[in-house]
Structure formats: C-alpha cells, structure tokens
Amino acid sequence: MKFSTIFLTSIFAFASSSPLLEKRNSYQGQRYGGNEETILIQINDNNEFYKQRNEQQVLGNQQIDLTVLNFALTLEFLEATFYAQGLNQFSEERFLQEGFAGVRDQVELISFHESTHVQFLQDTIRATFGQNQDVPTCRFNFDDALKDVTTMIATAGVLEKVGVAAYDGAISLIQEDLFKTAGAAIATIEGRHAAALNIINRQLPVPNSFDTPLGLRSVITLAAPFISGCDFELPAQPFQSALTVKQSFCQLGQSIDLAFQGWRNQLSQQLHCNFQVGISHFRTPITLDVNNGNANCQVPEQLRGNFEATVFVVCLDQDVGLTDDDHVVAGPTFLPLAL
C-alpha cells in the first residue's frame, strides 16, 4: 500500500537522523580518536548526507500529514453532504410522523458541526501546504440511506462511528503535533455525535470502555458504499469484500452467520473472525459449509463487558493492525452485542 510505504520510509528517516543517533555518533568520534574536531564536523551539521536525510524526513512528514488531512477532509465531505441532503429532503413534519420529535434540530446542529470541520480542514491544508492542495469533494450516493427518516438516523449513527474510528486511527499517523491536537479535538466531537445518535436509535450511548481505531483501508471499506466516484486517488483501496452479519444482536458464545464474497477462494486456509474492541483483538475459527455456502463463527466470551464489536474475516490468526491488514478477507462491520 503506497501510503504505508511512505509512512515506513519516513519512520526510517526519522530514526536515522534523530538527535540520539547524532549524539551516539559524536561519542564514537571521541572514543576512536583522530582529529576530534574534524570528525565531529564530518558527522554532524556539515555532512551533506545527514543534511539530505533531514530534508527527506521533513518532506516525508509533510506528505504524510497532507495525506491524512485530505483523508479526513473526504470523510467530512461525506458526512456534511449526507446531512445536508437529508435535511433538505425531510421536513420537521416528516420527522414527527416517523416518531422523531425534536430530533431534526439535533441533526441540524450535527450538520453544522460537519460543515465546520470541512471548512477548518480546507483552511488548514491551504494555509500549511498551499492553495489547491486540498482535495475536492467526491460524488456521493445516499439513495438507499435516505429512503426515510428512520433509515437516515440509523445510517447517521453508523457514519459517526466510522468518523470516530477514522480519527482515532489516523492520529497515530500524523507527524505534526498541532495537527494531532486538532484531530483529537474533532474526534471527541464525533464521539459525542455517535453517542447522541445511539440514544436516538435506542442503543447504549457509550457501548464500550474504549473506542476502536481503524486503519485507512477499513474506513474506506465502510465508506465505499456511499462513494460513487472521486476525481483523485484515494490513499487506499477497500478490502476485497464487505462483510454482513445476519443477526441484529448477538449473545456471547452464540454462533453468528456471515455473508461475504470470495470465501470459496479461501478453502485452503483456516479463516477466522477477528473481533476488535478498543485495541484488543479476539479470534474464533470460521466454519464453512461448502454445500450450502454458509459461513459462521462464535462470538468469544472474552468480549464480556462490551456491547459492540468491530468484526473482520481474516486468513491468518493475527491482529488487524492500522497498517498491517493484508490478511483481511472481508469487513469490517459493526456488531451490537446483547445486554
């Protein structure tokens, strides 16, 4: 994945040009004798190799931050467009008819927040990296998500969960501290949106002790059904298949039925369900029925105390990392756990 390569290259450059390494090299110059002054000059500021390495580090860090900020901007465009279309389509009377008294005002406030995030990210990117460095909005299709107010509110709850997971995962990639602070400030607002919509959707406002950070591919996979096209290349591609769990709510220890594409190509490998809550991962093996095409796995008992999990199908018995995700076969999807 191109973004991961840039990220790892930047980390290598950072480690190679760190003050600790330079200090260690200067100590080696003193230890092994020779012309101490000459050696120190050669391995520090006047050494063209180190100078170029530092310049590469700065450029690499800037490219990472620009990529992450534009990634966040794309998600904010998606949310802002979704709310704007929904509010334009459904009146206060329609909200009342479907049993959502007083909810439209809350949705209007959330819509305002998302539009503010769009403007903030655009201004930040332009001021830091120059004009025309911010990506334009993609083309979105919310036809299925805006069939009625009930579906709109349910979809809004999912989008806000995606937003929280996206910011939580992306913050670790950001190099500049000020951008990290800004990302954290937005992430907490997305979390409040998610809690409010959970209440409106008659779910627990805060289902777990920790939110679950997701990597770029996971987030893009969740957003992909709403994106009909972009005039630029996204920083990553979706996983090969979406994942659906047929049960609406699940008990611990219960067997759940899975639907995903391409499982017949994985018959030579043992597939697992990877259940993620916060930064913890738990896996159970998947049973495949070749005759009828069914796939199922068991909800692990270790999830006790949590009321929502993020589920992947993986072809290796290992965690799904923010950038280490090549073993993901399908997903992710959000799975509510019964009280």
C-alpha positions in Angstrom: 0.0 0.0 0.0 1.5 3.3 -1.1 0.7 5.2 2.0 2.2 2.6 4.3 5.4 2.7 2.3 5.7 6.4 2.6 5.0 6.1 6.3 7.6 3.5 6.9 10.2 5.4 4.9 9.6 8.4 7.0 10.0 6.5 10.2 13.3 5.1 9.0 14.5 8.6 8.0 13.4 9.9 11.4 15.3 7.2 13.3 18.4 7.6 11.2 18.6 11.4 11.7 17.5 11.5 15.3 19.4 13.6 17.9 20.1 10.4 19.8 21.9 8.9 16.8 23.9 12.0 16.2 24.9 12.1 19.9 25.9 8.5 19.7 28.0 9.1 16.6 29.7 12.1 18.2 30.6 9.8 21.1 32.1 7.3 18.7 34.2 10.1 17.2 35.6 11.0 20.6 36.2 7.3 21.5 38.1 6.2 18.5 40.5 9.2 18.4 41.8 11.1 15.4 41.1 14.7 14.9 38.1 15.1 17.1 37.0 18.5 15.7 37.2 17.2 12.2 35.3 14.0 12.9 32.5 15.9 14.7 32.1 18.3 11.8 32.0 15.5 9.3 29.3 13.5 11.0 27.1 16.4 12.1 25.8 19.7 10.6 28.2 20.0 7.6 27.8 16.4 6.5 25.8 16.5 3.2 24.5 13.0 3.8 22.8 13.9 7.1 21.6 17.2 5.6 19.8 15.4 2.8 18.5 12.8 5.2 16.9 15.6 7.4 15.4 17.2 4.3 13.9 13.9 3.2 12.4 13.5 6.7 10.7 16.9 6.6 9.3 16.2 3.1 8.2 12.8 4.1 6.4 14.0 7.3 4.7 16.8 5.3 3.4 14.3 2.7 2.1 12.0 5.4 0.3 14.9 7.2 -1.2 16.2 3.9 -2.4 12.7 3.0 -4.1 12.2 6.4 -5.7 15.7 6.4 -7.1 15.1 3.0 -8.4 11.7 4.0 -10.2 13.4 7.0 -11.5 16.0 4.6 -13.0 13.4 2.3 -14.8 11.8 5.3 -16.1 15.2 6.5 -17.3 16.0 2.9 -19.2 12.7 3.1 -20.9 13.4 6.4 -21.7 17.0 5.6 -23.2 16.1 2.2 -25.3 13.3 3.8 -26.8 15.6 6.5 -27.4 18.4 4.0 -29.3 16.1 1.6 -31.3 14.5 4.4 -32.3 17.8 5.9 -33.3 19.1 2.5 -35.4 16.0 1.9 -37.2 15.6 5.2 -39.2 18.3 6.9 -39.9 18.6 10.6 -43.3 17.2 9.9 -41.8 14.1 8.4 -39.5 13.6 11.4 -42.6 13.8 13.6 -44.6 11.4 11.5 -41.8 8.8 11.9 -41.6 9.3 15.7 -38.5 11.5 15.9 -39.9 14.6 17.7 -37.2 17.2 18.5 -34.6 15.2 16.6 -34.4 17.4 13.4 -32.9 20.2 15.5 -30.2 17.9 16.8 -29.4 16.7 13.3 -29.2 20.3 12.1 -26.6 21.0 14.8 -24.6 17.9 13.8 -24.8 19.0 10.2 -23.4 22.4 11.2 -20.5 20.8 13.0 -19.6 18.6 10.0 -19.7 21.6 7.6 -17.5 23.5 10.1 -15.0 20.6 10.1 -14.9 20.7 6.3 -14.1 24.4 6.3 -11.5 24.0 9.1 -9.6 21.3 7.2 -9.7 23.2 3.9 -8.3 26.3 5.6 -5.7 24.3 7.5 -4.5 22.5 4.3 -4.3 25.6 2.2 -2.5 27.7 4.9 0.0 24.9 5.6 0.6 23.3 2.2 -0.6 25.9 -0.3 -3.6 26.6 -2.5 -5.1 23.7 -4.4 -3.5 21.1 -2.1 -6.9 20.2 -0.6 -8.9 17.5 -2.4 -12.3 18.3 -3.9 -15.4 16.6 -2.7 -16.2 13.1 -4.1 -19.5 12.2 -5.6 -21.8 10.5 -3.2 -24.9 8.4 -3.5 -27.2 8.3 -0.5 -30.4 7.0 -2.2 -30.6 3.9 0.0 -29.6 5.7 3.1 -32.3 8.4 2.7 -35.3 6.3 1.9 -37.0 7.6 5.1 -36.1 9.4 8.3 -35.7 6.1 10.2 -33.1 4.9 7.7 -31.4 8.3 7.7 -31.0 8.3 11.5 -29.7 4.7 11.5 -27.2 5.5 8.8 -26.1 8.6 10.6 -25.3 6.5 13.6 -23.0 4.3 11.5 -21.3 7.2 9.8 -20.5 8.8 13.1 -19.0 5.5 14.4 -16.9 5.4 11.2 -15.8 9.0 11.9 -14.6 8.2 15.4 -12.7 5.1 14.3 -11.1 7.0 11.4 -9.8 9.9 13.6 -8.7 7.5 16.4 -6.7 5.5 13.8 -5.3 8.4 11.8 -4.0 10.4 14.7 -1.2 7.9 15.2 0.0 8.5 11.6 0.1 12.3 11.9 3.6 13.8 12.4 2.9 17.4 13.4 1.8 17.8 17.0 -0.6 20.7 16.2 -2.4 18.5 13.7 -2.6 15.7 16.2 -4.3 18.1 18.7 -6.7 19.3 16.1 -7.6 15.7 15.1 -8.2 14.8 18.7 -10.4 17.9 19.2 -12.5 16.7 16.2 -12.5 13.1 17.3 -14.2 13.9 20.6 -17.0 15.8 18.8 -17.5 12.9 16.5 -17.8 10.7 19.6 -20.5 13.0 21.1 -22.4 12.8 17.8 -22.2 9.0 17.9 -23.4 8.9 21.5 -26.3 11.2 20.7 -27.4 9.1 17.7 -27.0 5.9 19.7 -29.6 7.3 22.1 -31.9 8.4 19.3 -31.6 4.9 17.8 -32.4 3.4 21.2 -29.0 2.0 21.7 -26.5 2.4 24.6 -24.9 5.8 24.3 -21.4 4.5 25.1 -21.3 0.8 24.5 -17.6 0.2 25.3 -14.9 1.5 27.6 -12.7 2.2 24.6 -13.4 3.3 21.0 -11.9 1.2 18.3 -9.3 2.8 16.0 -9.4 1.7 12.4 -6.8 2.0 9.6 -7.3 3.7 6.2 -8.5 0.6 4.3 -11.0 -0.3 7.0 -12.5 3.2 7.0 -12.6 3.4 3.2 -14.3 0.0 3.0 -17.0 1.3 5.3 -17.4 4.5 3.4 -17.2 2.9 -0.1 -20.9 2.1 -0.5 -21.7 5.8 -0.4 -18.9 6.9 -2.8 -19.8 6.8 -6.5 -16.6 8.5 -7.7 -13.7 10.8 -6.9 -11.5 13.0 -9.2 -8.4 12.0 -7.3 -6.9 8.8 -6.0 -7.9 7.7 -2.5 -5.0 6.8 -0.2 -6.0 3.2 -0.1 -8.5 0.8 -1.7 -11.3 -1.1 0.1 -10.9 -4.7 1.1 -11.9 -7.3 -1.4 -15.3 -7.9 0.2 -17.8 -6.2 2.5 -19.0 -8.3 5.5 -22.5 -8.8 6.8 -23.6 -10.5 10.0 -27.1 -11.8 9.6 -28.0 -11.4 13.3 -29.0 -7.9 14.5 -27.9 -8.6 18.1 -25.7 -11.4 19.4 -25.0 -13.1 22.7 -21.6 -14.1 23.9 -20.9 -17.7 22.8 -23.5 -17.5 20.1 -22.8 -18.7 16.6 -23.3 -15.9 14.0 -23.9 -16.3 10.3 -21.6 -14.4 7.9 -22.1 -13.2 4.4 -19.0 -12.2 2.3 -17.7 -12.7 -1.2 -14.8 -14.8 -2.3 -14.9 -17.3 0.5 -14.6 -20.3 -1.9 -11.2 -19.0 -2.9 -10.1 -19.3 0.8 -10.9 -23.0 1.3 -7.3 -24.0 1.6 -6.8 -21.7 4.6 -8.4 -21.6 8.0 -10.4 -18.4 8.2 -11.1 -16.6 11.5 -13.5 -13.9 12.7 -11.4 -11.1 14.3 -13.4 -9.3 16.9 -11.9 -5.9 17.8 -13.0 -3.8 20.8 -10.8 -0.8 21.5 -7.2 -2.0 20.8 -7.9 -5.6 21.9 -8.5 -8.4 19.4 -10.1 -11.8 19.8 -10.4 -14.5 17.2 -12.6 -17.6 16.7 -12.4 -20.0 13.7 -14.9 -19.9 10.9 -16.8 -23.0 9.8 -17.5 -23.1 6.1 -20.3 -25.3 4.6 -19.3 -25.8 1.0 -22.6 -27.4 0.1 -24.9 -24.5 1.0 -22.4 -21.7 1.1 -22.9 -20.9 4.8 -20.1 -19.5 7.0 -20.3 -18.9 10.7 -18.2 -18.3 13.8 -18.7 -18.0 17.5 -18.8 -14.7 19.5 -15.9 -15.0 22.0 -16.7 -14.9 25.8 -13.7 -12.5 26.2 -16.0 -9.7 24.9 -17.9 -9.7 28.2 -18.4 -6.1 29.4 -18.5 -4.7 25.9 -21.7 -4.2 23.9 -20.3 -3.6 20.4 -17.5 -5.2 18.4 -15.9 -4.5 15.1 -15.6 -7.7 13.1 -13.3 -8.8 10.3 -12.8 -12.0 8.4 -9.0 -12.8 8.3 -7.0 -15.6 6.7 -4.3 -15.5 9.4 -4.6 -15.9 13.2 -3.2 -12.5 13.9 -4.5 -9.0 14.9 -5.6 -6.5 12.3 -3.2 -3.5 12.6 -3.8 0.1 11.4 -1.3 -0.6 8.6 -0.8 -4.4 8.9 -4.1 -5.5 7.2 -3.1 -7.6 4.2 -4.6 -10.7 5.7 -8.1 -9.2 5.9 -10.5 -11.1 3.6 -13.7 -9.2 4.4 -15.1 -6.5 6.6 -15.1 -4.7 8.8 -18.7 -4.4 10.1 -20.1 -3.2 13.5 -21.7 -5.9 15.6 -24.0 -5.0 18.5 -23.8 -7.3 21.5 -26.9 -8.0 23.5 -27.1 -6.8 27.2 
